[in-house]
Amino acid sequence: MHIARTGLGLAAATSAAALAVTALGTAAPAAVPHTLAVPAVAGHTLVHGVSSPLSSEQCQAKWHINCYNPLQYRTAYDLNALYKKGVTGKGRTIVIVDSYGSPTVQHDLDVYSRQFGLPSTKVQVVKWGHVPAFDPKNSDMTGWAGESTLDVEMAHAVAPAARIVLVETAVSETEGTTGLPEMMDAEKHLIDHGVGDVISQSFGATENTFPGFDKGDFSSIKKLRYAFKDADKKHVTVLAASGDGGATDLQLDGKTYYKKRVNSWPSSDPLVTSIGGTQLHLNDKGQRVKPDSVYNDYGSGGGGQSHVFTRPSFQNGVKKVVGARRGTPDVSMAAAVNGGAWIYSSYDPTAVGWDVTGGTSEATPLFAGIVALADQAAGHRVGNIQQALYGLYAHHAKSNGVVDVNDGTDNSYEGVTGYKAVNGYDLATGVGTVDALRFVPALAKASRHG
């Protein structure tokens, strides 16, 4: 997966056929960056630099897509009743990890919050290594700035009282191991110093691009797992985007898709909860006009079998689907661009304003917010949620807030046949999505870590 930088904004994790919509509604082909250093998973923006957010009805009339604000998400995911009970993420910390970060992230979150009547929060920025000065003319940096903005605003939308720590690393994560050691070092450092209850990772690299993979040597991936092992011991929840290439993903050049089913790491790691994508169908009040479906428009939710990891015990109950391999995703949230989220950014002085963005890197910080709420409700970190998640799915899923996504569509992409969303667990959306009013207390109760 990669970011393609358009003349109007960010078009990420898709092919060069992605479109950017101008204020006039005309379409411009996305341009691939001149460098190979491009993020492996990132938000995909279709509409960029609008002066103020529009209603879904206005978006339909202007761009033929739905666009949603955080107030609609709060209704869709049944969050408002939790907020009324005081479950807002207070006292909990979400750690977000991105290369380079954004120089305007605090200002942009403040504008975003004011627009929708939300309380803002302070973003603590941690620079890991010698992070270069931000250059708005560098498409790699602006791509990561867009990702950082999306991550922070989506996490805040769900858990408005949670503390947010944005870790900015000095090396751009691409494919293979590039940039990942710096990210893992930063994560382990924060975990060891007690910073963070949940880590949101909107990045990933195709397993096949790691050194040694073709020879069956997976040591280059397994040597990077130290942060996740540390998180598991310290009961820190770790999340990762499943990707936006459906059942396939990008090769080492960051441009060409494999013509076969592949998977990406860290999403495929059994110590990580893999977050897939859905498409929401909401009215302007945030009420569903029909059930969620598979995200498959300008990108497609990543999912499939890992070639590196065998089936973990928490997936034994779905072995008929995953076989002998680790299957992804585990659970899904909003990711479709047709039904994308409004975000505000000002890091690029030539395109200050509101964007509509999607991708599993939207879904991941949304779910990080859900975990922060569960941490607060439990009075402690819920930690590695895999056993609890699959247990809630297997026993009284509906009453536990696990909502099946079974519309029969699939996550095929770039000519590679994907997996259909069917009744129960599938490799398109995992166990499905969540009704937070039921899921948050159920997850809090199911976690056993003090």
N, C-alpha and C positions, 0 to 999 in steps of 0.2 A: 504494500500500500504506500501511497505517496501523496504529496501535495502538489497540485498543479496551480501555479499562480496566474491568475487572469489579470487583465488590465483593470478590472473593477473589483476584484476581491479574491477570495480564497476558494478554490475548487479542489477539494482534496479527496484522496483515496479513491479516485476513479480514473478512467482512461482520459486521453486528451479529447475525447468526444464530449466531455463535460461542457456545460454552458453556463455563462454568467449573464444575468439579466440586467440590463441597464434601466435607469429610471424611466426610459421611454418604452421599455418592454421589448426592445430588440435584443437579439442574441449574438454573442460574440464567442468564437471558439476559444477554449482554454489554451493557454500557452504553457508549455513545459519549461521549468526553470533551466537556466544555462548550466547550472552546476548539478552534480549528482547528489550533493548533500541535501537531501530532502527528507522531511519527517516520514516515518513509515506508517503512521496512522494519524489522521487529523480530521478536524471538522470540515465538512463540505458545504461551502456557501454558494447559494444560487443568486440571492439578491444582496447587493452590497451598496453601502453608503447612502441609504435612504434617510431623509431628514427626521422622520419620526415613524414609529411602528404603526402598522395598519391593522385593521381587523381581518379575520379570515375571509370574510365576504369581499373586502376590498382587494386582498391578495388574489383571490380567485378571479376577480374581474380584471385585474391588472396583469397577473403573471400565470394564471391558471394553476396555482398551487395553494394549499392551505398553509397558514403561518400562525404559530401559537406563542402566547406570552406566558409568563410564569403563573399568572392567576388562573389561566385555563389548565395548566398542568396541575395546579393544586387541587382543582376540582376533579380532573380526570383520574388522578392517583389517590383521591380520597384523603387528602392531607389536612384539610381545614379543621376537621374535628380533632385531629391530634394537636394542632396548634392551640385550639381552645382549651385543651387539657394541659397546656404548658410544655408539650413535647416539641421542641424547636431546634434541638441539637445543642442546647446550652451546655457549656462545660466540656464539650467534645471538640476534637480537632481533626480536620480533614487535610491530609498532605497531598498536594498535587505536584507532579514531577514533569517538567518540560525543558527542552533545550532552549537556552537564551532568554525565555520569558518575554515579558512586555514591559516597557518603561512607563506605560500609562495604566497599568492594571488597576491600581487603587482608584484613580479618577474615573475610569470607565465603570467600575463596579458601583461607585457612588451615583453616577448618572443613571445607570441601569436601575438601581434600587429606587431612586427618586421617581423615575418614570412610572413605576408600578406600585408605589406606595409601600415599599418594603424598607425595613430598617437596614442600613448598610452595616458592614463589619470591616474591621481592619485586616488587610492581607499582609501577613508577615512574609517578606521576601528573603529567601536564603540563597545566596550566590555560591555555587559549588565549583571551585576552581576559578581560573581567570576568565570570567565571562566577558567576551568582547563587547565593546560599546555598541549600542544598537544603531543600525544603519537602515533607515526606512526604504532605502533603494535596494537592499539586499533581499531578494525574494525568499531565501531560506529563513532569514530572521523574521520577516513579516509573516511568513507561514506559521512559524512557531508562536509568534505574538498572538496571532488569531486563535491558535489552539489554546494558549494560556488563558486568553480572555474567555473563550467558550467554557473551559473547564471551571474557572473560578465562578462565573456567573451562573452556570447550571448547578453547581454544588450549593451555592448560596440560595438559589431559588427554592430548593427542597429543604435545606437545613439552615434557615436564616440566622439563627443564633450561634451556629458553630463557628469556631475559629478556623481560619484558612491559612495554611502555610504553603506558599508557592516556592518550590525548589527550582532554581534556574541553573542548568548545567552548561558547561563551557564547550562541549563537543556535540554537534548535531547527530542525533540518532537516525540512522538510515536503515540499510539492510545488513545482514550478518551481525557481527559483534560491535560494529562501529557505534560509539556513543553509549552503549549499554553498560560497560564497566563503570563509567562516571555516574550513571543513574543508580546503579546498584550500590556503589560506595556511598552515595548521598543518602539513599534509603536506609542502609544499615547504620550509618552514623546517627540519623534521627531516631531510629528505633532504639538504639543503644542508649540514647540520651532521653528516652521517654517522651519523645515528641511525636504525636500523631496516634489516632485511634484507628483510622482507615486511610489507606494509600490508594489514590486514583491514578491509574496509568493509561493515558490515551495514546499509547504508542505500541509498536510491535514490529517484529521482523520475521519474514517467512522462515520456517524451520530449515527448509532446503538451502537457504543462503548461508547458513553457518558453516565455518570450516570443518571439514571432515564428514559432513552429512552424507555425501555421495558414497563414502566408504563404510558407512554404518558406524562411524565414530561420532558420538554425540557429546563428547567431553567439552567442546567449546560452549555448549548450552549449559550443561550440568555444572560447569565451573562458575557460572553466573548466578546460581540459585542461592548463594549464601545469604542474601538479604531476605529472601522469602523464608528460609529456614529459621532465621533470626526472628522474623515477624511471627512465625508459627509458635515459637517458644514464648514470645512476649505477648501473645494474644492480640496482635495487630491484624486487622483485616486487610487483605491485599486484593485489589481489583484490576482487571485489564480489559481493554477493548478487544472484541473478537475480530475486528477488522471490517473493511468495507468492500472486500473483493469476493464476497459470497463464498463458494466452495473452493475458489482458487485464490491466488495472491501473486504479488510481484516477485520477479527475479532480481538478481543482484544489481542490475542496472537501474532499478527503481522505476522502470518504464514499461517493461514487457511482462505480461502475465503468463504464468505457467499454463500449459494446455492440459492440466490434470488437477485433481483434487489435492490441495496442500493445506497446511495449517500454520499458524504463527505463534511465536513465543514473545512475551510471557503469557498470553492468553491460554496456551495449551498446558501450562504448568499446573499440576494437580494442587499445588499450594496456593494457587491464585484462582479467584472466582472470575470466570469469563463472562463478560457482559455483551450480549448480542443486541440486535436492533428490531424494533417494530415500527409500524406506521399507525399513528393515531388518527381517528376520524371523529373530530369534535365540532360542536357548534361554537358560537362566540362566547358562550357561558362556560365552555369547557366540558360540557356533557357529551358523552359518546352518542353519535348518531348510528354507529355500527361498531361491532367488536374490532379490536386491534388486529392488524394483519402483518405479514412478513415485510420487513423493510427491503424493498428492491425497486429503486428508481434510478437515481443518479449514482448510486452505489448499491451494494447489497450486503446484508449482515453476514459477517464471517461465521463459519461453522463447519464442523466435520471431525474427522478422526486425526489425532496426533500420530505422527510417524516416529516420534521420539519417546513418548510416555505410554506405558501400558495402562489398562483400565484401573483407576484407583478404587478402593473399597467403597467409597461413597457413591459410586456409580454402578455398583453391583445390581441394584434394583432396576437399572435401565440397560442391562447388558445385551438384551435383544436388539437394542438400537445401536449402541456404541461398539459392540463386539468385544474384542480383546484390547481395545485402545482407549485412551483418554478421549472423551468426546467434548466438543464445545459447540455452542456456548452453554453456560449453566442457567442463566436467567436473562431477560431482555427488557429494555426500556426504549423510549422514543428515540428514533434515529433517522427516519425518512426525511429527505429534503422536502418532499411534498407533504408538509406537516412538520416543517422545521421550526426551530426556536429563534425568536428575536434576540439578538445580542447587540450590545453597543461597544464600539471601539474608536479610539483616536490615535493609535500608535502610528498610523500612516497619515501624515498631514494632507495627503491628496485625496483621501477617502474617509473622512471622519463621518460617522453616522451609524445607522442601524443596518444590520445584516440578518438574513434568514439562513440558519446553519443547521445541518444535520450530520449524521454519521455516528458510528458506535462510540466515537470520542465525545459525543453529546450524551449518549446513554450511560457511559461509565461514571462521569461525575454526578449525574442524576441519581444513580444507584448509590454512590458514595454518600450522598445526602441521606438516603434511606437508612444506610448503615449507621450514620451518626445519630439519627433519631432513635434507632434501636439501642445504641450504646447508652444514650441518655435514659431511655425507658428502663433498661436493665440495671442501671446504676453502675455499670462496669463495661469493659470492652467485650463485645460479642466474639471477637477473635476470628479464627478461621471458621467461616460459616458453612462450609461445604456439607458436612454431615447433617447440620441442622436444616439447611435448605432442602436437601433431598428427602429428609425425614418429614418436613412440613408438606412437601409435594406428595409423598407416598401415603400419608395418613390425613384424611380430611382436608385436602388441598384447598378447597373453596373457603372453608371456615378459617383456614390459616392464611388467607389472603393471597394464595398462589392462583393466578388466573391463566388458564390455558389459552394458547394462541393456536388455532387449528383451522385456519381459513383455506387450507389446501394449496396455497401458493408456495413458491420455493425461493431459495437463495441462489439460483443459477446466475452466473455472471461471466462475461467475456467468453462465451461459448462453452463453458464448463458446467455440466449439469449439476445442480445443487440438490438440496434436500427439502422435502415438502413439510409444511407445518400441518401436523395431523393431531389426533387426540392423544394427549399425554406428552411425554418428553420426546423431543425431536432435535435434529441437528441443524434446524433453522432458527429456533428461538429458545432452546433449552426447555426448562420446566414451564416456560411462559413468562408472564409479567406479574406485577403485584398490585394489590389493593392495599395501600399503606395503612389504612385504619385497622385492618386485621393483621396484615403481615408484620408490622413493626412490633406490636406486643407479642405476637407468636414467636418471632425470631428472638426477641429479648428473653422470653421464657425458655426457649429451646437451648440457648447458649448456657454453658456450664462453667464458664471461666469467671472467677472473681477478681 
